[in-house]
Amino acid sequence: MKKSTRLLFALAPATIFAVSALAASCDNNEPVKTDEIKEKNELQSQIEKIESELNSNTNLSDNAKQELKKLVEESKDKLKILKTSGEFKQAAEELNKKFEELKKEKTETEPDTSTNPSNTDSNDQSGNGDSGKQKDEPPKKPDDDKKESDPNKDKMEENAPKMPEKNDEEPKTGKDMPGGKKEPGKNEPDNRAPMPPIVPPANMPSDEPKEEKEDREEKEPSELDEIAKSLSNILSYAAADEDKPDLIKFKDDSSKYSLWYDKDKRSIWLVEGNKSPLDKNNEIENKFIVFKLEKAEKIKGNIELVNDTKPTFKVKEEMEEHTRLSNELNFDIKNKQDQKFSITVKYKVGKFINNDTDPEVSHISNQSTITISLK
C-alpha cells in the first residue's frame, strides 16, 4: 500500500504537466478556428450587402448591375473554395475595393447639377472686379476708359487731319457765292443714295430655335432604340467540346479572331482572322458558332445585330454606291483564368430596308456578358 501511494505521488507532477500541455494546444487551435469563422462571415456579409444594393438601388445602369452581379458570383465561388482566415480576409478586402470602385465610377459619370452660390461673388473678390474701388469715387467717362486702354490715341489724334470747325456765320446766299452758285442749305433735300442694308453672310449660324418637329424627333426614341434597350444579356453559349482548344487560343490572343452575327441562324460565329463567314465565296477553315440568341424575339427578319461603333459601310454595286449593315461585333475579354474567362459582346440594332434605301440604325447600344468554362 505504501509503495502504491509513493508511485502515485511520483506520477502526479507528470500528469499535471501533460494535462496542461493538452489544454494549451486546444486553446491555441481555438483562436484559429474563431478567426476563420469571423473572416468567412465578414465575406458573406459583404456579399449580402452588394446583393441588397443591387435589389434596392434603381439608379444603377445595366452595365453597373452586370459588373456587380459578376463580382458577387466570383465572391461566392471564393466562399466555397477558400479555407484560411487570411484568404477570407483578403477576398473580403478585394470585394469591398472593387465594389467601391464601381460606385465611384458611377458617381464620376453623373453630371454635377449643383450650383455654387459663391460663384456669384467671385468677380467681386477678384482683382478684375469693382470691389477695390471706393464707393465715393466718381464713375469714369467712356472717353477716359478708351484713353486708358489706348495710350497712343493722343498721338494718333495729333497726326490725324483736322476737320474744319463749325462756322456760326449765316450761310451765304447765291449772290455772295462766286459764279452765282448757291451754298447747299440745311433745309434742302439730300439727293445722295441711301446706304444699302447690311446682309449677314450666308454661312452665319442662325439663332432661330429648331422646329418643334425636329426637337420632338430628337427626344422620342425610335422603334430600334426601344428594341436595343431590351437586349441586355441575350446570348447563350453554343460551342461544342471539340471547339475548346480554339477557345483557349482565343482567350490567350483575341486579336487574331473576330465575331460575326448571322441573321439567318440568329447566332454569332467565332472566326480566325477578320474575314466575314457570311460571304458566299468565303474560304475560312477555322470557324464555328459560339453564341446563339435567346430572349430576343424582335431580332428577326430584316432586324439584326450590327457593330456598335461603325454600324454601316459603303459598297459599290453596278456602278452605284450603296450603304450596307456591318455584322462584325466588337468584344472585350475580362477575368482571364486557367479554366475560364468572361467575354462582353457589344452591339446596336439595324434594320435593312431595300437595296436602294439606306438602312436604319439605333442610336442606343447594348451588350451581353458571358462566362465561358474551359473544363
C-alpha positions in Angstrom: 0.0 0.0 0.0 2.8 2.4 0.8 4.6 1.6 -2.4 1.4 2.4 -4.4 1.0 5.7 -2.6 4.6 6.6 -3.3 4.1 5.7 -7.0 1.0 7.9 -7.3 2.9 10.9 -5.7 5.7 10.4 -8.2 3.4 10.3 -11.2 1.3 13.3 -10.1 3.6 16.1 -11.5 3.9 14.4 -14.9 0.2 14.0 -15.1 -0.4 17.7 -14.3 2.1 18.8 -16.9 0.6 16.6 -19.7 -3.0 17.9 -18.9 -1.7 21.5 -19.0 0.1 20.9 -22.3 -3.0 19.4 -23.9 -5.2 22.2 -22.7 -2.8 24.8 -24.1 -2.8 23.1 -27.5 -6.6 23.2 -27.6 -6.5 26.9 -26.7 -4.0 27.6 -29.4 -6.2 26.0 -32.1 -9.4 27.6 -30.9 -8.5 31.2 -32.0 -7.5 30.0 -35.5 -10.9 28.4 -36.0 -12.6 31.5 -34.5 -10.7 33.9 -36.8 -11.5 31.7 -39.8 -15.3 31.8 -39.0 -15.1 35.5 -38.3 -13.4 36.4 -41.7 -15.7 34.0 -43.6 -18.8 35.6 -42.0 -17.3 39.0 -42.9 -17.0 38.0 -46.6 -20.6 36.5 -46.5 -21.9 39.8 -45.0 -20.1 41.8 -47.8 -21.7 39.7 -50.5 -25.2 40.1 -49.0 -24.6 43.9 -48.8 -23.8 44.1 -52.5 -26.9 41.9 -53.4 -29.0 44.2 -51.3 -27.6 47.2 -53.2 -28.5 45.5 -56.5 -32.1 44.9 -55.4 -32.7 48.3 -53.8 -30.8 50.8 -55.9 -32.8 51.6 -59.0 -30.4 54.2 -60.3 -27.7 51.7 -61.3 -27.1 51.3 -65.0 -27.3 48.0 -66.7 -23.6 47.9 -67.1 -23.0 48.5 -63.4 -25.6 45.9 -62.5 -23.8 43.3 -64.7 -20.4 44.1 -63.2 -21.8 43.8 -59.6 -23.6 40.5 -60.4 -20.4 39.1 -61.8 -18.5 40.3 -58.7 -21.0 38.6 -56.4 -20.8 35.3 -58.3 -17.0 35.3 -58.2 -17.1 36.0 -54.4 -19.5 33.2 -53.8 -17.1 30.8 -55.6 -14.3 32.0 -53.4 -16.5 31.5 -50.3 -16.7 27.8 -51.2 -13.0 27.3 -52.1 -11.1 29.4 -49.6 -10.1 27.8 -46.3 -7.9 30.0 -44.1 -8.8 33.2 -42.3 -6.2 35.2 -44.2 -7.6 34.1 -47.5 -11.1 35.1 -46.5 -9.9 38.4 -45.2 -8.0 39.2 -48.5 -11.1 38.2 -50.5 -13.3 40.5 -48.5 -10.9 43.4 -48.9 -10.7 42.9 -52.6 -14.5 42.6 -52.9 -15.0 45.8 -50.9 -12.4 47.6 -53.0 -14.0 46.6 -56.3 -17.4 47.5 -55.0 -16.3 51.0 -54.0 -14.5 51.5 -57.4 -17.8 50.6 -59.3 -19.8 53.0 -57.1 -17.1 55.7 -57.5 -17.1 55.2 -61.3 -20.9 55.6 -61.4 -20.6 58.8 -59.3 -18.0 60.4 -61.5 -20.0 59.8 -64.7 -23.1 61.5 -63.3 -23.2 65.3 -64.2 -22.9 67.7 -61.3 -26.1 69.9 -61.5 -25.5 71.7 -58.2 -24.8 75.4 -58.3 -22.2 77.1 -56.2 -23.7 80.3 -54.7 -20.2 81.6 -54.0 -19.6 81.9 -57.8 -21.9 84.9 -57.9 -19.5 86.8 -55.7 -16.3 85.6 -57.4 -16.0 88.7 -59.6 -16.3 91.0 -56.5 -13.5 89.1 -54.8 -11.1 89.0 -57.8 -8.8 91.7 -58.9 -10.8 92.3 -62.0 -14.0 93.3 -60.2 -15.1 96.6 -58.7 -14.5 95.7 -55.1 -11.2 97.6 -55.0 -12.9 100.9 -56.0 -14.1 103.4 -53.4 -17.8 104.0 -53.3 -17.5 107.8 -53.4 -15.2 107.6 -56.5 -17.0 109.2 -59.4 -17.6 106.9 -62.4 -15.3 107.3 -65.3 -16.5 108.6 -68.6 -16.3 106.3 -71.6 -13.7 108.5 -73.2 -11.5 108.2 -70.1 -11.6 104.4 -70.4 -10.7 104.5 -74.0 -7.7 106.7 -73.3 -6.5 104.4 -70.6 -6.9 101.3 -72.8 -5.1 103.0 -75.8 -2.3 105.4 -74.6 -1.3 106.1 -78.2 -4.6 107.6 -79.1 -3.5 111.2 -78.3 -0.6 110.9 -80.8 -2.9 109.5 -83.4 -5.3 112.3 -83.0 -2.5 114.9 -83.3 -1.3 113.4 -86.6 -4.9 113.0 -88.0 -6.2 115.7 -90.4 -8.2 118.3 -88.6 -11.8 118.7 -89.5 -13.0 122.3 -90.2 -14.6 123.9 -87.3 -18.3 124.7 -87.4 -18.9 128.2 -88.7 -21.7 130.0 -86.8 -21.9 132.7 -89.5 -25.1 132.9 -91.6 -25.0 130.9 -94.8 -24.0 132.8 -97.9 -26.7 133.5 -100.5 -26.4 132.9 -104.2 -25.3 136.5 -104.7 -22.4 136.1 -102.4 -21.1 132.8 -104.0 -18.8 133.1 -106.9 -20.4 132.3 -110.2 -23.9 132.7 -108.7 -23.8 129.3 -107.2 -25.7 128.6 -104.1 -24.3 127.0 -101.0 -26.4 124.0 -100.0 -28.7 124.8 -97.2 -29.8 122.8 -94.3 -33.4 122.6 -95.5 -32.6 121.4 -99.0 -33.3 117.7 -99.7 -30.3 115.3 -99.7 -30.1 113.7 -103.1 -27.5 111.1 -102.0 -28.4 107.5 -102.5 -29.3 105.7 -99.2 -26.9 103.1 -97.7 -27.9 99.6 -98.6 -28.8 97.3 -95.6 -26.1 95.1 -94.2 -26.8 91.5 -95.1 -25.1 88.8 -92.9 -23.1 86.1 -94.6 -24.9 83.1 -95.8 -23.0 80.8 -93.5 -23.5 82.7 -90.4 -25.1 80.5 -87.7 -28.8 81.2 -87.1 -30.0 82.0 -83.7 -33.5 80.8 -84.5 -34.7 77.8 -82.5 -35.2 74.4 -84.1 -38.6 73.5 -85.3 -40.8 71.6 -82.8 -40.8 68.6 -85.0 -37.0 68.3 -85.0 -36.9 68.6 -81.2 -39.6 66.0 -80.8 -37.8 63.6 -83.1 -34.6 64.0 -81.1 -36.3 63.4 -77.8 -38.5 60.5 -78.7 -36.6 57.2 -79.1 -37.2 55.3 -82.4 -38.5 51.8 -82.7 -35.0 50.4 -83.0 -33.9 52.3 -79.8 -36.7 50.7 -77.9 -35.6 47.2 -79.1 -32.0 47.9 -78.3 -32.9 48.9 -74.7 -34.2 45.3 -74.1 -31.2 43.4 -75.4 -29.1 43.2 -72.3 -27.5 39.7 -71.8 -29.4 37.9 -74.7 -26.7 35.4 -75.6 -26.1 31.8 -74.6 -23.1 29.6 -75.0 -23.4 27.3 -78.0 -19.9 26.0 -78.8 -19.1 22.2 -78.8 -16.5 20.5 -76.7 -14.3 20.0 -79.8 -14.1 23.8 -80.1 -12.5 24.3 -76.7 -8.9 24.2 -78.0 -9.7 27.1 -80.3 -11.4 28.9 -77.4 -8.2 28.6 -75.3 -6.3 30.2 -78.2 -9.0 32.9 -78.4 -8.6 33.6 -74.7 -4.8 33.9 -74.9 -4.8 36.2 -78.1 -8.2 37.5 -79.1 -6.6 39.9 -81.6 -6.4 37.1 -84.1 -10.1 36.4 -84.1 -13.4 38.2 -84.9 -17.1 37.8 -84.1 -19.9 37.9 -86.8 -23.7 37.9 -86.3 -25.6 35.6 -88.7 -29.2 36.9 -89.1 -30.4 33.6 -90.8 -29.1 31.4 -87.9 -29.7 34.1 -85.2 -26.2 33.1 -84.0 -22.7 34.5 -83.7 -19.7 33.0 -85.4 -16.1 32.9 -84.0 -13.7 33.2 -86.9 -9.9 33.1 -87.0 -9.0 36.2 -88.9 -11.1 39.2 -89.9 -12.9 38.0 -93.0 -16.7 37.6 -92.9 -18.0 34.0 -92.8 -21.3 35.3 -94.3 -19.8 35.9 -97.8 -20.9 33.2 -100.2 -17.4 32.7 -101.6 -15.5 32.7 -98.2 -12.9 30.0 -97.8 -12.5 30.3 -94.0 -11.5 26.9 -92.5 -11.4 27.7 -88.8 -14.9 29.0 -87.8 -17.7 27.8 -85.5 -20.8 29.1 -83.8 -20.0 30.2 -80.3 -23.2 32.0 -79.2 -26.9 32.0 -80.1 -29.7 34.4 -79.3 -32.3 33.9 -76.6 -34.9 36.2 -75.1 -34.7 38.4 -78.3 -37.8 37.7 -80.2 -37.7 41.1 -82.1 -34.3 40.3 -83.6 -35.5 38.5 -86.7 -36.2 39.1 -90.4 -34.8 42.4 -91.5 -33.9 43.5 -88.0 -30.4 42.3 -86.9 -27.4 43.0 -84.6 -24.8 45.4 -86.0 -21.5 46.9 -85.0 -21.9 49.4 -82.1 -19.3 51.9 -83.4 -19.4 51.6 -87.2 -22.8 50.0 -87.9 -22.7 50.7 -91.7 -20.2 50.7 -94.6 -20.3 51.8 -98.3 -20.1 49.4 -101.2 -20.2 49.8 -105.0 -22.6 47.7 -106.9 -23.3 48.1 -110.6 -21.5 51.5 -110.7 -23.6 52.8 -107.8 -22.7 53.3 -104.1 -24.9 51.7 -101.5 -24.9 51.6 -97.7 -24.9 48.2 -96.0 -25.1 47.0 -92.4 -21.9 45.7 -90.7 -22.4 42.5 -88.7 -18.9 42.3 -87.2 -19.3 42.8 -83.5 -16.9 44.3 -81.0 -16.0 42.5 -77.8 -13.9 42.6 -74.7 -12.3 39.7 -72.8 -12.0 40.0 -69.0 -11.2 37.9 -65.9 -8.8 35.5 -67.7 -8.2 32.4 -65.7 -6.8 28.9 -66.4 -10.1 27.2 -66.8 -12.5 30.1 -67.7 -12.8 33.7 -68.9 -15.6 36.3 -69.4 -16.4 38.0 -72.7 -18.6 41.1 -73.3 -20.2 41.4 -76.8 -21.4 44.9 -77.8 -24.0 45.7 -80.5 -26.6 48.1 -81.9 -29.8 47.2 -83.8 -30.0 47.7 -87.6 -32.9 47.4 -90.0 -32.5 46.6 -93.7 -35.0 48.4 -95.9 -34.0 47.6 -99.5 -31.0 47.7 -101.9 -31.8 51.3 -102.9 -32.6 52.8 -99.5 -30.1 53.3 -96.6 -30.7 51.1 -93.6 -31.8 52.3 -90.2 -29.7 52.0 -87.1 -30.5 52.6 -83.4 -28.8 55.4 -81.5 -28.7 53.2 -78.4 -26.2 50.3 -78.0 -26.3 47.3 -75.6 -24.2 44.4 -74.6 -24.1 40.8 -73.3 -21.5 39.3 -70.9 -20.9 35.5 -70.7 -18.5 33.4 -68.7 -17.0 30.5 -70.7 -15.7 27.4 -68.8 -12.8 25.6 -70.5 -13.0 22.4 -68.3 
